[in-house]
Amino acid sequence: MAAERYLRFDLRRPHGGRPLLWPVHVWKVIYPTRRVLKVNLFQQAILGLSRARCQDSSEMAELLGLDRELVAFIIATQLIPNGWMTTLGSVTPQGERVLEDAQDASEEVRLGYAYQDAVSGNWLPRFTEDIPEIEPKRVDERGYPVFLRDLDSGKEDRPFRLSHARGGALDVAALFDAFERYRTDHDHAKQRDGSDDLPTRVRIDRLSFVENTGQSMWLWAWIFPDAAGSQPWLVADPFGLQHAASWLRKSLQEVLPRTEGIARYIADSLGETRSSQLSAAEWLGSLENQIDLALLADYNWSRKVPLVEGYLSSVLRRNALLASQERPWQEDVTSLLIETHNLAESVLQWMLKAYPPDIRRLPHWKDQQGWKDGEAQYYLNFFNLSCLTEDVVARLAEQRLDQVRAAAKRGQSSLKALLFAALLATVDQGRHPFHSLSADELQLSQLLNMADARNKKAGHAGADRIKKDDAMKYAEFVIEWAQNYRDWY
């Protein structure tokens, strides 16, 4: 019998967390990646001519259609200092190797890992280039692994281990859907934390499976209470890209009614007294219903858009938590601002689906990569909407054209680009909410202020942190702003 294998990617322990071993099938995949060439196109052309015994810079310039001074500059400041060309104009052995690499721009093949949930059968939206295995200290009398938590204290962790309920099955289309979500989550994590603290993103355009079956393993995760969130308990993202993994929580909710052991384990982690008349699974369900009832009573309109509902409930809970605290944790204040920003983004994403813009109204990427001088301002003024004040136009015009294209095409980009794309839709969508709502109701300047605060003050480093009162004001504003569209949802 093969030894059981356990993987742990994220070493952080959430407050009140209890460890959980999540069953997965790990698939080896190979995928091509292009080499990063050391030489650019101009350098390659000049080296190629030199190797062909054309070593006069004037003649090179004429053949390449470049300015002679530019050719001389590249030779003097790049090719000779890099050791690719001698002062006499001949190619060095190192330059020969660089040219060979450039001419043989074949794709390198890398090995990576994809993960299939052995509870639901779904692909996890995570991909890695390595698998950090951990060994248990021992196995207890019931056959479950026990891990050493701290070498100095000798404390141990006894995670609850779920069983592999489903076998692995190849589904490439579903795998690439998971990859799209992985790419989005990694981009959001990069905006939140910066690139230094994140693993390098796996970049896959096409792939092949190395084996016909996945290997059964377990991922180390955490069950933890979240008093400020939209649910009473969460499952931590085993890979550390997100605070919590909704895709694992959904799978776990489905097995709670028939797995009393994990239900008791979660209930005990919440630290609340439950009625002896209810099973653990029933009690957890009652907690979920309390939150649902509160949301249903005051914000019933949000139920029409699940993405908006999820972020709205999180903002409401976090805002109420901060209101009850005289000296809140800075992490709670920051989390409120981040969830407020996510709520605003979710409303704009709904809007782009309900009232899609015509991307053909934007310059095609084959014709131009970025805005021409004053072009973005021209577009915004052309919309002729009262909400587009000079301040709003000036700030939105700073958005790159490729970001606006991404927002119009896929509904995925920065908040400001999403707003630009939503405004673009007003040209063709006569029933668009922006036609009916006044500038005072939309308050786009305040929305942009919130986005700027999120970008500048919601990081995990730096002294310029958002204050409690400011975060709560932004939350209350965005809640009201989201309610502007209740007749359109």
N, C-alpha and C positions, 0 to 999 in steps of 0.2 A: 504494500500500500504506500502510495507516494506521501511524502511529508506535507502537512498543511502549510500554506504559505500566506503571510500577512504583510500588507503594505501600509506604510504610514508616510504621507507627504507633508502634512501640516503639523508642526509640533506644538502649536498654540492650544491652550485649553480654555474654552469659554467659561465665564463665571457660572458656577453651579452645574457644570457639564458632567455627564456620566458617559463613559466610553461605550462605543457600539462598534461591532465588527460587521460590515456590510458585505454580503456575498456578491461576487462579480465573476464574470468570465473575461479573462484578459486575452486579447487577440494581438498577435504580432502582425504588424503591417509594414510594408516597404513602400516608399514613395520617393519620387525624384525631386531633387532640388538643384537649381542651377548654381554653378560655381560663381563665386565672387571674384571677378577678374581684377588683376592689379593694374591693368593698363586701360586707358580710355580710348575712344575712337581716334582722336587726333594723334595721340602718342603711338597707337598701333600703326596708323598710316605713315607717319614719319619714319618709324623704325623699319617698316616694310620697304620703303623707298631706299633707306640707307643700306639695307641688306642687299637690295638690287643694284647697289653701287651708284645710286643717285645721292650724292652727299653734299651737294651745294644747296644752301637754304633758299636761294632765289629760285632755283629750278624746282625744288620741292614745292614752294609756294605756288608757282605757276601751274604745276601738275595737280595740286590739290585745290586750287581756287581759293587760297587763303592769302592773307597779308604776309609779306616776307618777314616783317618784324614779329608777328605772332609766332611764326615757325621758329625764328631765332630765339624767341622768348621761351618756348616750350623746350627747345633743346638745352638752353643754358640753365634754366631753373628747375627742370623736371627730369629730363632723360639723362643728362650727365650726372647730376647729384644722386640719382637713384642707382647709378652704376650700370645703366642699360646702354649707354653710348659713350665712346671715347671723345676727347677734345678734338680729335681729327675727323670725327663724324662717322666712324665705323661702329657696328653693333658689337657689344661685348657678349661673352658666353651667357652672362646672366640675362642680357637683353634677348638673346636667342631663345632662352627658356620661357621668358615672358611672352614672346611672340607665339611660341608653340602652344602655350596654354590658351592664349586668345583665339588661335585658329582652331583649337580642339575644345570648343566650348560645350562639350558633351555634358549631360546631366549626371550628377552624382546621385546614388541611391542611398537613402537612409532607412534605418530601422526605428520604428516607433511602436506605441502601444495604444490600442483602443479598448474601451471598457463597456461591457454589456451587463446591465443589472440582472442578477440572477433571481430577483424577486418578481419584477414586472416583465422582464424580457426586453426592456427598452435599452437603447444605447445611451450611455451617460454622455453629456456634452463636455467631455474632457478627453484630452489626448496628451501623451507625454513621450519623452525620448528616453526615459529610464524608469525603473521600478525599484524604489527604495524599500527593501525587505527588512523586516524586524523579526527577531527570534523571541519566542516566549521564554521566560525564566524557567517555567515548569508547567506541567499539566495537572490540574486538580483531580480529585477522586471521581468527578463526573465526566472527566475527559475534556474539560474546557481549558483554554490557555490562560496562564497568569503571567502578566508582564511586570517587570521592574520599573516603577515610576521614577524613582530617585535613587541614585547610587549611594549617596551619603546617608539618607534616612532609612533606606531599605523598604520604603513604602511600595505597595503593589497595586496594580490596576487589574480588575477582573471584568473585562468588557462582556456585555451581553452579545452573544453570537447568533445571528440569524442563519438559517439553513438555506442552501441553494435549492430554490423551489422550481426553477426553470432551467432547462438546458440551453446552451448557446446555439444561435441560429444566424446564418449569414443573411444580411439584408443591407446591401450597399446603399440603396436610396435612403433608407432611414438613418444610416450611418452619416451620410453627408448632411442630412437635416440636423443631426446632433452637432456636426462640425460647425455649421453656421451659428448655432447658439454658443458654442465654445468660443468662436471668434468674437462674437458680441460681448460675452462675459469678460474675455481677456481685455478687450478695448476699454470696457467700463472700469475694470480693475486698474488698468494703466492710468486712466484719468484720475482715479481716486487715490492711488498710492504712489504713482510714478513707476518708471520701468526698472529701477534699481532693485526693488524688493520682489520682483516677479520672475518666474521662470520664463525663458525664451519661448515665445509663441511658436507652436508647431504650425508650419505652413504646408498645406496639402492641396494640390489640384487634382491629383488622381492617385490611386493606391492599389496595391495587391495584397492579398492575405498570404502570409507565409505558410500557415497551417490550415487544415480543414476544420479544426476544433479549437476553441479557446481553452485556456488553462484556468481551473477553478482556484480562486484566491479570495481573500477578504480585505476590504479597505477599512482603515481605522477612521471612525467618525465620532461625533459627540451628539448626545441628546441633551438639550439645555433649555431652561425656562427663559422666556423673553417677555418681561412685564411690560415693555414699551412697544411691543409689536402687535401685529394683527392676529396672532395665534398664541395660545398659552405656552406652547412648546415648539421647538424647531430642531432640525437636524443640521449640524454644521456641514459645510462643504468639505469633503475629505481632502480636496486638492488645494484649499485655501484661497481660491479666486474670489469667492463670495463669502459673506457672513454666514449665510445659510443656504441650503440646497432644497429648493421647493420640490424638485423632481424626486428626491429621496423621501421627503415628507409625504408626498402624494402616494408613493408606493407603500409606505409604512401604514398610512391610514387605511389602506385597503385590506391589510392583513390583521389589523388590531382586533376586529370582532372574533376572529378564529384563533388568535394567538394570545392567550391570557398572560403568558409569561412576559412578553415585551410590553403589554399594556400596563402590567403592574410596575415594571421597570421604569416606564415613562412617568406614571403617576407618582411614584416615590421621588423621582427627580424634581418634581414641582414643589415639594415641601408644603403642600396644602392638605388639610384634612378632608377626606372624602367620606361620604355616607357609606355605612356598612351594608346598606340595602342595595347598593349599586356595585356592579362589577367594575374593575378598573377601566375596561373599554367603554362602558356606559357612562362612567363619570367623566372621562376625557371628552366624550361626545357632548355631554351637558355643558362643559366649559366652552366648547366651540359654539354651541347654540346661543349662549349668553352674548357672545360677541356678535353673532349674526343678527340677533334680535335688536340690539342697539343700533346696528347699521341699518337694519330694515326700517326702524321707526323714524329716523331723521334723514336718512340719505338713500331712500329706496331707489331713486333714479340711477344710482351707481351700479345696481345689479344688472343693468342692461349691458354694461361693458366690464367684464371680469377684471381686465388689467387695471382699469381705473379704480374699481372697487377695492382691489387688493392694496394698492398704494394709499388710497383714501383711508382705509381702516387703519393702516400702519401709522399714518400721519396723525389721525385722531387719537390713537392710544399714546403715541409718543408725546403729543402736545399736552394731553391730560396728565401724563406722568411728570413732565417738567413743571406744570402749573402747581403740582402738589409738593414740589421739592424747593426748599429754601436755598440750598447749596447743591445744585445738581452736578453730576459728573460731566466733564467736558465731552466725553464720548457720546453721552446721551444727547447733548445739545447738537453736536456735529451730525449724529444720526438723524435727528429731526430735520435738519437742513437738507441732507442728502435725500431722504424720503420725500420731502417737499418738492425738491427738484425732479425726482422720479415721477411724482404725481403729475406735475405740469407736463413733463415729456409724454406721459401716457395719454393725456388728453389730446395733445397735438398728434400723437400717433393714431389715435382713434379718428381724429378729424381728417387726416390724410387718407385713411381708408374710406371714410364715409363721403368725403368730397375730394377725390383724387385730382391732383394738378396734372396738366398736360406737359410732360417733360420736354416735348418738342418745342415748347415756347422758349426754352433755354438754349443758349449756343451749344452746338454739338461738340463733344470732346475731341472729335477728329479735326475740327476747324480751329478750336482754341482751347487752351488748358485753363486759363483764368480769365477774370473779368478784364475788359479793356477799361481805360481810364474813364471814370464816371459812369460806367455802364450799370453797375449794381444800383446806384442812386436813381438812374433813369427808370429801371424796372420798378423800383419801389414807388416812385412818384407816379408812374403810369397807372398803378392800381387805384389811385384816386380815392383813398379811404380816409375818413376823418381821424381814425386811430393812428395814422402814420404821421406823427409829428416830426419836426426836424431832428429832434434828439433820437427818436426811434429809427428814422431812416439812416442817420449817420452811424448808429451802432450796428444795425443789421447789415449795412453795406460792407462791413468789415469781414463778413463771412466769405470763405473761399467758394469759388464756383463749384468745385468738385464736391464739397460738403452739401451744397444746396441740391446738386444733382442726386447725390445719394439719398437725401431726405425725400426728394420728389419720387424717386424710383422705388426705394425699398422702405422708406419710413424709418431709416436708421441713420442718425447723425447727431450732432450737437443740438441742444435746445434751440439755439438761435437759428440754425439752419432749418430745423423742423418748422419754426415759425415763418421763416422766409418762404418755404415751400407751401405752407398753408395759405399764406397771402397770395402766392402765385395762383392757387386754385380759384380764387375769387373772380378771376378773369373769365372762366368758363362755367363756374358753378353759381347760378343765379340765386340759389337758396342757401348759400353758404352763410353760417352764423355771423361772420364778420360784416356782412351787408346790413344786418339787423341790429347789432349791438353798437352802442355808442362808444366814443373814446373813453368816457368816464367809467363805463362798465368794463371795458377791456383792460385799461390801464397797462398798456404794453411796456411803458417805461419801468413800472414797478416790477413787471415780470422779468425784464432784462436785468434789473437791479438784483433780483433774487438769483438769477443765473450767474451773475458776476460774483456774488457773495459765495455761492456754491463752489465756483472755480478757484476763488482766491483764499477762502477761509475754511474749507471743509477737508483739507488734507490732514494727514496724520503727523505732519512735521511743521515747524514754524511757529512763531509767536503770535501771528495775526489770526486769532481764532474768533469764531462767531460768538457773540454774547447771547445769553439765554433769551432776553427780551426781544432781540432782533430776530432770532430764529423763530420764536413763537409768532411774531408779527408776520413774518414771511409765510409761515404755515397757515395762519388764519386768512391771509390774503389769497393764497393759492386755493384753499378750500372754497372760498367764495367765488374765485375765478372759475374753478371747475364747475360750480353750480350754475354759472351763466348759461351753460349749454344743456341744462336738464330737459328742455323741450325738444332738443335735437337728437339726444342719445337714442 
